[in-house]
Amino acid sequence: MGCARPFWLLAAAASVAVAGCTETKLASHALKEIQQYQQPPDKTASGTYKVGKPYQINGVWYYPSEDYGYDETGVGSWYGPDFHGKPTANGEIFDQNGLTAAHRTLPMPSLVRVTNLENGRSIMVRVNDRGPFAHGRIIDLSRRSAQLLGFERQGTAKVRVQIVPEESRVLAAGFQRPDDTSPPPPAAAPRISVASETLPPPGSPDSPRPIPVSVSAGISQTVRDKAALPDLDKQSVEVMPVKGATQLYVQAGAFALYDNAHRVGARLSPIGPTSITSVTSNGKEFFRVRIGPIAKLEDGDRMLEQAIRAGYEDAKLVVD
C-alpha cells in the first residue's frame, strides 16, 4: 500500500502550482501589453490634404483656412495613449511617438513651429488632426512632442505656434485634393467646446477673414521638391531665447467701437481686473478686452469658464 501524503503537503504543492501558473499568466499579459504599447501604428493610410468647410462643435463655429501667416501664443496641451493608432481628421494614423499635432483651423497636413515659452524649447511638428476642443487650448501635441518640449508631466505649457509657410505649401502641393464638401469630422483629439481664433466674433461685420493664398505661390525652387522637406524625426530641439516671464490673460473679444469694449469690460470686472487695449488687424483698429494678468493656469481656466457663462463664447486664454 502506498504511503499517504499529508493533506497540508498536497495543499502546499497545489498552491505553488497555482501561483506559478498565475505568475506565468501575469508575465505573459504584461509582455503582451508592452508589445502592444511598442507596436507602431500601421501607417499605410497616408491621408489626404484637407482644409475643410466651417464646422460647429458644441455650438462654437470654426473656420479652417490656408492661413500661411498664422502666429499665435496661448496654452498648448498633449494627447496620446487613448488615440494611438486611430485615424486622424485627414485620414492619417495617429502615432503618439511621432511629431504631430491637432489644430482647429490650419490645413492638414501643414508644418508649424511650436516654442515652449517657459523654457525656450522649440520643434517643428506636422498638423494632421483637428482639435483641441478644450477651453483655452490652441494646439494639442503628440506625447513625443510634449516630451521634447518639456511639458509632458505638467500636461500644459504656454506656447507660441507659428506656421512654417514655405514647407507647408510644399506639403499641400504634394497632395491631390479631394472634393472637400463636408465639415471635418471630429477625430483623434479630445472634443470639448473652445473659443474661435478670430478677433471679433465670427460672422460679425467687423470680423476679419484670412485671405486665401495660392498653395503654389511663394514656393522657392529649392524646396519645391518634397525631398527638401525637413525630416521631423531627425530634427534637433532648438532653444530659443525666452524674454522674461509671460503673462496669462482671458481675452473676451475685440470690438470696433470703444464704447462696446468698455461695456464688456465693465460687465466682466467682477471676474477679475479688466483692461482695454487698442490693436490693429488688417488695417482696422479694434479695442481688445482682457481679464488679467492671471498667475495660475487653474485660475485662468476658471475665469475663462466664467466669461463663457456670461455670454462671451469666443473668450479664450492668451499669453503675452
RAKAQUI-V76125 format. One record per pair of residues at least 12 apart in sequence whose ideal C-beta (glycine too) atoms are under 6 Angstrom apart, sorted by the first residue. I is the first residue (numbers start at 1). J is the second residue. Records with the same first field share a line. If there is no record, write none. Layout:
# RAKAQUI-V76125
I = J  J
This chain:
# RAKAQUI-V76125
41 = 85  93  95
43 = 93
45 = 91  93
47 = 90  91  92
48 = 90  91  178
49 = 172  175  177
50 = 90  108
51 = 64  107
52 = 64  184
53 = 183
55 = 183  184
57 = 133
58 = 193
60 = 193
61 = 202
62 = 104  105  196
64 = 105
65 = 210
66 = 107  213
67 = 210
68 = 163  165  213
70 = 163
71 = 162
72 = 138  161
73 = 160  319
74 = 138  317  318  319
75 = 136  137  156  317
76 = 139  157  159
77 = 132  137  140  156
78 = 141  143  146
79 = 140  189
80 = 96  143
83 = 188
84 = 96
86 = 188
87 = 187
88 = 128  129  187  188
89 = 129  130  184  187
90 = 108  128
92 = 128
94 = 188
96 = 142  143
97 = 144
98 = 142
99 = 125  145  232
100 = 125  126  128  142
101 = 125  127  139  141
102 = 129  130  131  140  189
103 = 127  139
106 = 127
108 = 127  128
109 = 126  128  171
110 = 127  168
111 = 124  164  167  168
112 = 127  161  163
113 = 162  164
114 = 159  161
115 = 160  240
116 = 149  150  157  159
117 = 158  160  246
118 = 157  158
119 = 150
120 = 239  240  242
121 = 149  150  237
122 = 238  240
123 = 148  237
124 = 232
125 = 145
129 = 187  188  189
130 = 184
131 = 189
132 = 189  190
133 = 191  192  194
134 = 190  192  194
135 = 194  304
136 = 304  317
139 = 161
140 = 189
148 = 237
158 = 246  319
166 = 223
167 = 229
169 = 215  219
170 = 219  223  229
172 = 215
173 = 215  216
174 = 226
195 = 314  315  316
196 = 314
199 = 254  281  286
200 = 254
201 = 314
206 = 256
208 = 281  282
246 = 319
247 = 293  320
248 = 294  300  319
249 = 290  292  318
250 = 291  303  304  307  315
251 = 290  316  318
252 = 264  268  289  307  312  315
253 = 289  314
254 = 286  288
255 = 287
258 = 287
261 = 276  287  289
264 = 289
265 = 289
268 = 291
271 = 291  303  306
272 = 291  303
274 = 291
275 = 290
276 = 289
291 = 303
300 = 317
304 = 317
